[in-house]
Amino acid sequence: MTTPAATPAAPVVAIAYHSGFGHTAVLAEAVRDGAAAEGAAVHLVDVDGITDEGWALLDAADAIVFGSPTYMGTASGAFHVFAEATSKRWYGRAWQDKLAAGFTNSGSKSGDKLHTLQYFTVLAAQHGMHWVNLGLLPGWNASTASENDLNRLGFFLGAGAQTNSDEGPEGVHKADVATAEHLGRRVAGTAKRYAPAAAA
Ligand SMILES: Cc1cc2nc3c(=O)[nH]c(=O)nc-3n(C[C@H](O)[C@H](O)[C@H](O)COP(=O)(O)O)c2cc1C
């Protein structure tokens, strides 16, 4: 007698983000859409003034995607306040073995965004989380390439976006939005395979 194949539970992805002026929020929503398209239950958690309900959503997630604008070459002050407050989880190893990933947005093409993504990886490692990288080759790096390529800014650690300093949230580059969607799909797909709760 054959038993039906187990249907894995939908993975739960939480996006812990800050956005001072709404640009990074557009990317958070794109990560959400990508993860949802891959079958995840997704929660957007604005970490600026995070509530008990927000903390509970993060605690219950299989994967937490960190997102922040790059301010002065690192994550924003509000994100750092949140990161320091995660120390309570760190003491109890509450996030051990969850998946983690990250995205950032800034005004310059580079703007030292790599440092923000690296900061997220260290935060994740301190919590014993497993980092999910972007998983894309760099775009826009050949004579035949286009600025509309996925991963047009060529990051490997996570999704990097650039928004012109004189444009509002509607100016977030469509290729960067698509790259953030890709990250959401990748995190949800990885959670289906590896996250303890999703595989249970
Ligand atoms: C205090 C401050 C510091 C900034 N530092 C950087 C930086 O280091 N590199 C950069 O490229 N852009 C920098 N910017 C520009 C922001 O990253 C950019 O405006 C971004 O789109 C803001 O995203 P948000 O609307 O989600 O806050 C800075 C902006 C502010 C307000």
The ligand as an SDF file (V2000), in Angstrom:
LIG
                    3D

 31 33  0  0  0  0  0  0  0  0999 V2000
   20.6520   59.8430    7.1390 C   0  0  0  0  0  0  0  0  0  0  0  0
   20.7970   59.3230    5.7400 C   0  0  0  0  0  0  0  0  0  0  0  0
   21.9590   58.6720    5.3800 C   0  0  0  0  0  0  0  0  0  0  0  0
   22.1120   58.1560    4.0910 C   0  0  0  0  0  0  0  0  0  0  0  0
   23.2490   57.4680    3.7820 N   0  0  0  0  0  0  0  0  0  0  0  0
   23.3860   56.9290    2.5580 C   0  0  0  0  0  0  0  0  0  0  0  0
   24.5310   56.1430    2.2310 C   0  0  0  0  0  0  0  0  0  0  0  0
   25.3950   55.8770    3.0440 O   0  0  0  0  0  0  0  0  0  0  0  0
   24.6240   55.6800    0.9590 N   0  0  0  0  0  0  0  0  0  0  0  0
   23.6900   55.9570   -0.0010 C   0  0  0  0  0  0  0  0  0  0  0  0
   23.8600   55.5510   -1.1470 O   0  0  0  0  0  0  0  0  0  0  0  0
   22.5540   56.6310    0.3060 N   0  0  0  0  0  0  0  0  0  0  0  0
   22.3740   57.1200    1.5620 C   0  0  0  0  0  0  0  0  0  0  0  0
   21.2350   57.7750    1.8830 N   0  0  0  0  0  0  0  0  0  0  0  0
   20.1250   57.8230    0.9240 C   0  0  0  0  0  0  0  0  0  0  0  0
   19.0610   56.7410    1.2540 C   0  0  0  0  0  0  0  0  0  0  0  0
   19.6470   55.4590    1.3360 O   0  0  0  0  0  0  0  0  0  0  0  0
   17.9690   56.7390    0.1940 C   0  0  0  0  0  0  0  0  0  0  0  0
   17.3380   57.9810    0.1930 O   0  0  0  0  0  0  0  0  0  0  0  0
   16.9660   55.6300    0.3690 C   0  0  0  0  0  0  0  0  0  0  0  0
   16.1700   55.5370   -0.7970 O   0  0  0  0  0  0  0  0  0  0  0  0
   16.0670   55.8670    1.5860 C   0  0  0  0  0  0  0  0  0  0  0  0
   15.2200   54.7390    1.7420 O   0  0  0  0  0  0  0  0  0  0  0  0
   13.9270   54.8270    2.6660 P   0  0  0  0  0  0  0  0  0  0  0  0
   12.9440   55.7430    1.9940 O   0  0  0  0  0  0  0  0  0  0  0  0
   13.4190   53.4390    2.7480 O   0  0  0  0  0  0  0  0  0  0  0  0
   14.3830   55.3670    3.9950 O   0  0  0  0  0  0  0  0  0  0  0  0
   21.0730   58.3050    3.1500 C   0  0  0  0  0  0  0  0  0  0  0  0
   19.8910   58.9850    3.5300 C   0  0  0  0  0  0  0  0  0  0  0  0
   19.7510   59.4590    4.8040 C   0  0  0  0  0  0  0  0  0  0  0  0
   18.4610   60.1580    5.1860 C   0  0  0  0  0  0  0  0  0  0  0  0
  1  2  1  0
  2  3  1  0
  2 30  2  0
  3  4  2  0
  4  5  1  0
  4 28  1  0
  5  6  2  0
  6  7  1  0
  6 13  1  0
  7  8  2  0
  7  9  1  0
  9 10  1  0
 10 11  2  0
 10 12  1  0
 12 13  2  0
 13 14  1  0
 14 15  1  0
 14 28  1  0
 15 16  1  0
 16 17  1  0
 16 18  1  0
 18 19  1  0
 18 20  1  0
 20 21  1  0
 20 22  1  0
 22 23  1  0
 23 24  1  0
 24 25  2  0
 24 26  1  0
 24 27  1  0
 28 29  2  0
 29 30  1  0
 30 31  1  0
M  END
$$$$
